Amino acid sequence: MADVNWMVATTLHFIRHGESVGQVHGPVERRVRGMRGDGGLSPRGVWQMERLRDRLARTGEIAADVVLASTLPRTMQSAEILAPVWGLPLVREDDLHELRPGIADGMRYDEAKARYPRADFTREPLQPAWPGGESWGMFTLRVGALLDHVTREYAGKTVVLVTSGGVIHATFVAFCALPTLRLPAAWFATRNASITSWQVRPPDAVWPRTRLLRYNDDAHPRDERHDVKEEPAR
Amino acid sequence: MTHLYLIRHGESYANADWENAVVPGLKGDKGLTPRGREQAERLRERLARTGKIQADVALASPLRRAWQTAEIVVPALGISLVEEPDIEEMRGGEADGMTVAEVKARYGLPDYRKEPYRRLSPGGENWGEFLLRAGSALERIAREYAGKTVVLFTHGGIIDASFLVFMGLHTLTPPPFELYTHNTSITEWELHHHEDEPPRWRLVRYNDDTHVRDLLTQRGDTPATPLPTEERGE
């Protein structure tokens, strides 16, 4: 059975951070959350990650060999809450960073909009979001290269990656071979503290190389009244 | 906004014992195993308990395994069931009802990587024909039930088709990734309309099998493959 070949696959579990300060909608609180503007997790975000931690500890469903975390405060903080599940050291991976916003980092959205022209990725996917930031094309290239690196470095292992919504969207671009220099025709709505799982086989394995196991698994109890979907970078 | 919930049928006899199964078309489909019925009952109980899916219409593939699943689940939705032949699995043609060994002896097993335009047997669909039929049906259903919530009781192949069609991928040859859709799992899409832009599908979740985690097919390594292939036939 060719299916056996999936046993040599690398398994990647992507976990989106809990709700962050400034993720909530509203003209005043909503900020561009790069390294400077990221205020870490909101109390609800902490709660979401604790629920996920408890679920993973109870079920043992992810037997991680390594845990990578994006260096943004909201993802590091999320990873630190989850870490006791596996008792592994957190590996900081800067390339798991959300799309880099450039000069607008830390500004309120309305303020940033007034001061700088914001690239509309629907029409101009190859222009930086704001000056000094990444375009959609740069972002998908960076994430694609990182995924290739991770699947080689940890070949055959189970890897947890604590990251941001945009990176999870970019996994579809890389693993489904979507066009990389334009926005995908379909979009995603990745929830806080949800799990998205992929398997990737070595380059010399039989086709197909990747398979999606689940998207947006947030079966652990969550406070649904307050569930906030992050708007994608547009 | 239009919501589509795609539900894969419960475990069928062809899923449970592929080596001894016959091609499960309209003639050969032997329906659900006892485990498949239990999976469908679990889904019915889940939907009745949570009331999360407020469906306006329920469509089911005429294949026995999908229709039986729908009959078990649909009381939880409180609406009647409508047959929709175009969400049937990929059609095998005159091989319908034959054992895999018979198919192999009479026609040989296809390898869609090498021969993407090959049909399993005369009267069947090739990959491109299947995707065209499935994609046209999904588009028609979304138009016919615009703004409504539609539940489709269907097959792994149709769920594959929703990804390929909504994400705008090439459909004449098989994709570089595969899905791993569990029996009775839920896949959810939303169609958003934006000003001056084409409508865009958004994936809300894939393979939500919360209700049957402990009740999956023993040979859990088997993806939802519509028809015998070189890879699956050995």
Interface residues (C-beta under 8 A of the other chain):
Chain A: M1 A2 D3 V4 W6 M7 T122 F172 F175 C176 A177 L178 P179 P184 A185 A186 W187 F188 A189 V206 W207 P208 R209 T210 R211 L212 L213 R214 Y215 N216 D217 A219
Chain B: R113 F163 F166 M167 G168 L169 P174 P175 P176 F177 E178 L179 Y180 W189 E190 H192 E197 R200 W201 R202 L203 V204 R205 Y206 N207 D208 D209 T210 D221 T222 P223 E231 R232 E234
